[in-house]
Amino acid sequence: MTAPYARYRRAAAIPAGMAMATALAFLPNTAATAAEDAPAPAAAQADATPLSYVVNVKPGHGTSAYVKKAVVKAGGTIVTSYDQIGVIVVHSSNPDFAKTVRTVRGVQSAGATRTAPLPSASTGDLGAPKVLSAAEVAAADAPAGQDPLQPQQWDLPAIKADKAHEKTLGSKKVTVAVIDTGVDDTHPDIAPNFDREASVNCVSGKPDTADGAWRPSAAESPHGTHVAGEIAAAKNGVGMTGVAPGVKVSGIKVSTTAGFFYTEAVVCGFVWAAEHGVDVTNNSYYTDPWYFNCKNDPDQKALVEAVGRASRYAEKKGAVNVAAAGNENYDLASDEITDPSSPNDTTPGDRVVDPSECLDIPTQLPGVVTVASTGAKGIKSSFSNHGLGVVDIAAPGGDSTAYQKPDAPATSGLILGTLPGGKWGYMAGTSMASPHVAGVAALIKSTHPYASPALVKALLYAEADATPCTDPYDINGDGKIDAVCEGSKNRNGFYGWGIADALDAVTK
């Protein structure tokens, strides 16, 4: 990957000509949220840089007056406090804020959530998804019983979702939250299944429940809308079909206009999902600005702790958390990885990290279902991260047709999804694999409505189709090994417990 880096999960290794299908466009962030507009503390220097922080304390019934007073004294302004998990979101222009607050009695950890000032810096133009033209949509033809674009969805039979739909489409009592860049709930394939009550804008770190606040603007990424359609596009005679077209889907917007997923927003998203009856969360991103958060760094340690508390809280409240493994063809079980992309909101530089100590969050957090990507021929996508003991399961995320060409009538090796404004288009990445697993988890929950998150995950893994290592893995056929798979047929670094199986999800 080359700077600037996209925060959502995008494929970086697809050949020229295909890259536009996997990257998205961003425009400068011209307006801060209400919380970002909060005035700096009086104690701050006029030319200081305002940053956002998380302060982690013991969970309880309220932030103690002592800690609150210490936060203000250190030059901080409390944006909101998630007392149920002990995470306080603070803005401060004091460059020594975190260092000072860490010494306060009752503070367990504290750290800056970004290295760029509020509001965050913007990225450049990174391209756009491959959008289907109106003529292509109008010309779509499908057999009886299928939505018009379903013949282009090779990914559905790859996980037996088409067969599962003959049994059930999923339950309206199950909701999957798309924690992402926002969801266009006016889309004709999403509107029938949209859960407004479980939707929110969390960008500032504090819930914004204004009507439509969860939608992306025209300047923002269509990523979340694409993901939502993959999960639950309605089987309604229009467009495409989701993996679980009978379940509900909600939008929890956590990405800034510039496309950054900061800790305070992610924490807000998980807590919101936890308290609004969400059964599954999909997380196709990594938490900025660090691709890997090293626990020996006090700032990064605080971010791991805050997001970890929030994801655990969501699971405790009944949600299965599903996340994309990432798109750099990294071996997440290796001894070291060179990370060239952090911090991505200012000036990134090469650093060597131990992925067992420096975590991609929420992907590598305990309890999170980590998803690798496969292409149209059912083998690991060229870009997909992998790692024995890290990857839990695999699902279709697409790949270049030069590597994995789908069978006719499908023409693209990428994944079809919904796009804002009533459109459809192709994208690829582990971002697209994760929602397939979230959809299968929703079907399991529909079949077993009283199943705990632990049981849903156990069934998800037990019902997956065991897939042996692809060995040798030479995806481009140049005679050089592109990745090494370790493990057995039943569990390995490429496919985890196997490829997700939607039919078993509704019959076992």
C-alpha positions, 0 to 999 in steps of 0.5 A: 500500500502507498500513502494515503491509506484507506482505513476500511478494508480494501484490496491492495494487490489486485492488478492495474485496471482492477484497482478502481473496483476496490478503492473509494473516494474521499473529499476533505472534511469541511465540517466537524461534528458538534462534539468536534466543535467544542471549544478548547479548555481555557488552560490550553495554549492558543496554538496547541493542537486539539486531539481526542483521547480515551481515558480508561477507568474502572467500570461502574455507575459513573465517572468519579468526581475526582477523575472528572476534576483531574481531567479538567485540571489537565486541560481536558473537556469530557465529550461523553462517558461510557460508564458501563465499560469505564471509557471516557472520551475527552478532547484536549489541546494540552500536549501532556494531557495523557501523560498527566492523566495517567498519574491520576488515581483511578485512571488505568490507561489513557491515550490519544486516539489520533495524531492529527488535529481535530477535525482530522486531515483528509485523504486524496482521491482514491478512485471508486467502486465499479458501478453497474450502469443503468443499462446493465441493470436493466438488461439483467436477466435471472431464472424464476425465483431469483432477483435480477442481478443474482446470476452475477453473485457467484459468492452466494452458491460458493457458501450455499446461500442460494440453497439456504434461501430455499429453506429460510431467508432469516428472521426479522427478529435478528439484526446485523449492525454494519459498523462502517462508513454509513448506510443508505437506508433509502436504497430499494434493496436495503429499505425493506430490512432496515432497522432504524432504531438500531442505527446511529451516527457515532463519529464524534464518539457520542451517539447522534440519533438525528434521522438519517445521521447514519447515512453517508453523504455524497462526499463519503465512502459507499463502503458501508452501504455495499457491506449492508447489501451483501448481508441483507439485500431484500429478496424482492425482485429488485437488484441483488440478494443478500446472504440473509435477505430476511434479517434486519440490518442497521447502520452505525456510522463511525467513519469521518468524512475523510474516512478515518475510524477513530477509537472513540467512534468505534467504542461508541458503535459497539456500545450502541449495538450492545444496548440496542438488541443487535445480534451480529456486528460487522467490522470491515475496517481497522481502528485508526491511526495505527494498523497495529496497536502495540501494548508497550506504547501507552497511547496504543495500549489505551486504544486496545483496552478501550475497543476491547472493553467495548467489543466484549461488552457487545458480546456480553449483551448478545452480539457476535462480532465479526471482522475482516482480516485485512488486505495486505497478504500479511501472515498475522501469525508470523514473528514480525511484520513491517508496517509502513502505514502508521500513523495514517492520519499524519506521516506514516513510516516503516516500523517492525511489529510483533503481531502477537503484541501489536494488535490490529483492532478489532480484528485481533481482539479476543472473541472477535470472529476473524475472516479471511477472503476467498475468490471465485475458485474457492482459494485464498484471495491474493490480498487476504491476510492469513495466519494460523490461530488468527484467522477463524473462518473464510468467505468470498471476498473476491479477487482479480479475474486474472487469478480466479475467474468465476463460472458463467453467467457471472462475469466479475471476480469481485463481489456485487453489492448495493451502493448509495443512490439506488445503485449496485457495483463491484468491490473486493477485499476482506471487507466483502468476506466479513459480511458473508460470515456476518450473514451466515451468523445471522442465519444461525441466530435465526435458526437458533434464536436463543443461542448465545454468542459463544454457541453461534460462533461454535456452530459457525465454525463447526458447520464451515466446510473444512478446506485444506491449505492451498500448497503451493500458493502461487496465485499469479503463476509466476513460479514464486510462492506468494504465501505459506499456509500452515495447519491441517485441513480442519484448521489452518492459516488460510481458511481457519475452520473452513469456508462459511456454509449458509445451508448448514446454518439453516438446517443444523 
